Amino acid sequence: MLLQDVNAIATRNAIERINAIFFICLNFVTKPECPTYLLRTLVCFIILLIKFYLGIIFLYLITVNKFISKSNILSDVIKINTIILQTIINMTVMTVINPKIEESWKELLKDEFSKEYFAELKDFLVREKQQYAIYPPGNRIFAAFDYTPFSEVRVVILGQDPYHGPGQANGLCFSVADGIRKPPSLVNIFKELNADLDVPIPESGNLEHWAQQGVLLLNATLTVRARTAGSHQKKGWEIFTDSVIKTISDQKSNIVFILWGAYAQAKESLIDLTKHHVIKSAHPSPFSSHRGFFGSKPFSKTNAILRENGLRPINW
């Protein structure tokens, strides 16, 4: 057997082994339980090393053996390189998350969606959904952004977690869907609104009409496990919503931020107080509403600030 033929067989065997390793990596990295963006990146790096190794083999055949044109090894190398390149492209698409969110927000927050913490958050939510009910429904997670495009934001009300009872959370902080019993905090909000502006207490606890007027009703954590308050805290949502607050602060002016309670007031450090307005009081929860929420008049104060800056007041 000629030395060229021995080299050709050895090279083909090497390619077959590399091909097997490649598909083992591919099978692993595309499984839903593959936990993090970091792990996927590591496997992608391994695949790139395989591609580099193939290139070395290819160069060896060209420069030393000079028989490439007489064998079909070249077609094998091209085929495997093509598969690897396409897989890397697919993996890149897989790890860049494309959430269903209003277009102006999607553009502003696109860097957040490509960060490692957001990929880990997505993986966490996938695992949670396999075992538990998650609120709000998937198509309502970004409802606050869908109802209030970035250009329309004039007021920001910050909440903490979505309601964790069945059917309560609708993606807007403090709000519930039509026909759902109003939670105690929302009852107190409507009581204060009535005392402040003499607005009749509505039958429905749905605050979509506020959101449609430019009131961003933003929870710090956008999802929650059923009947388990705070279950999705410190999983990545706070990083995302802090970025939202910072983006609003940096790119807009004369926004009224309504911060009820210590948790929301801790976000004040993200707000440029030289060009925005902050209204603070106790939380409307029954546990704290009598310690400064009732009588705080946040709704009339907000409208006064908007008018002073030539902006349309909110029809609360």
ABEGO torsion letter per residue (X at the ends): XBAAAAAAAAAAAAAAAAAAAAAAAAAAAABAABABAAAAAAAAAAAAAAAAAAAAAAAAAAAAAGAAAABAAAAAAAAAAAAAAAAAAAAAAAABBBBBBBAAAAAAAAAAAABAAAAAAAAAAAAAAAABBBOBBAAAAAAAAAABBAAABABBBBBABBBABBGABAGBBGBBBBGBBBBAAAAAAAAAAAAAAGBBBBABABAAAAAAAGBBBBBABABBBBGBBGAABGAGAAAAAAAAAAAAAAABBGBBBBBBEAAAAAAAAABBAAABBBBBBBBABAAAAAAGABGAGAAAAAAAAAAAAGBBBBBX
